[in-house]
Amino acid sequence: RIGAVPFAVVGVTRALGVDPAGIDQDNRVVIPFGTAVRRLFNIPYVNALYVQAGRTDDLEALEREVRAILQRRLDTGRGAPDTFVVQNQAVLLRAERGAVRTMTQLLVAVVAVTLLLGATGVVAGMLISLRDRTSEIGLRRAMGATRRDIRRQFIIESALLATAGGITGVATGTIATAGALLLGSWDLVMPWRAIPLAVGVPAAVGLIIGVIP
């Protein structure tokens, strides 16, 4: 039943999932047009048309053609404003991509600030460790360790500390994302190529800032 109108199910479409706008594409019913206008909507006209182009590059030409056809059919006078609205998906897609690009830049800025704070924390921890381990360093120097050996030790410790932070961050983010899925009907998409980057960048930063102590 759609409202109070009974229908017979004659087929089921293949699953499409959720689109980028978060709309469930499987929560829809396809019915005959005549039945829709007479029994459901009770309107004698078409209030929306969806026209599909074969290629994305043809959208601009298709929009002009559709606009010209509607102007002829609706007898819009020359120079008169259109009595209809044409929405080009390419324009909407550009706006959506712009919003995504802005959000990506914001996320990159947040990540950069977080990375800077993490690097500062690692440096502070290593400096405190250096102060508390003066006797250990002096003993190693007395036993024949060179400045390079001491430097290598602190660089490795700094890199290991930063790498452990990266691994912990990836694990925490994955668990938090999986937990968020329980609140909505989203799909978990794990960009596996981002995981080595999320671990490798802190490790590289750890190697660089390990020189400071």
C-alpha positions, 0 to 999 in steps of 0.5 A: 500500500502507498497511502490507501492505494493497494499495489501489486509488486511485480519486481524488485530492483537491484540494491543501490545503497546510499548516495553521497547525499545520504539518501537511501536509493533502495527506499523507493517504489516505481509505479506507472505514471498514469496511476501516479497522477490519477490515484496518488497525486491527483494532479493533471500535469508533470511537475518534474522531469529528469533527463540523463546525458550520455556523458558529463561533457554533454550536460551544458548542451543538454541543458540548452536543448531542454530549455529550448524544448520547454520554451516551445512547448510552454509557448514562452514569449521571446524575452519573457522569463521562463515559467520553469526551472532547469537544474543542471547536475554539473552545477550542483556537482561543482558546488558540492565539490567546492564544499568538499574541497573546503572541508578537506582544507579544513581537515588538513589544517586541523591535522597540521595543528594536531601534528604540531601539538604532537611534535611539541609533546614529543620534544618536551618528553624527550627533553625531560627524558634527557634531563633525567638521564644525564647520568646514563648518558655520562656513563655511556660516554665514559664507556666509549659511546660517541656523540653520534651514538647518543644522538642516534639513541634519542632519534630512534626513541623519538621516532618510536614514540611518534610511530606509536602515537600514529598507530594509536591514532589510526586504531582509535579513529577506526574504532570511533568510526565503527562506533559511529556507524551504529548511530546511522545507516552509513557504510564504513569505507576504509582508505587503506592507502591512508593508513601507512601515511597516517603512521609514516608522517608521525614517524618522519616527524619523530625522526626530524624532531629527535635531533632537537634534544 
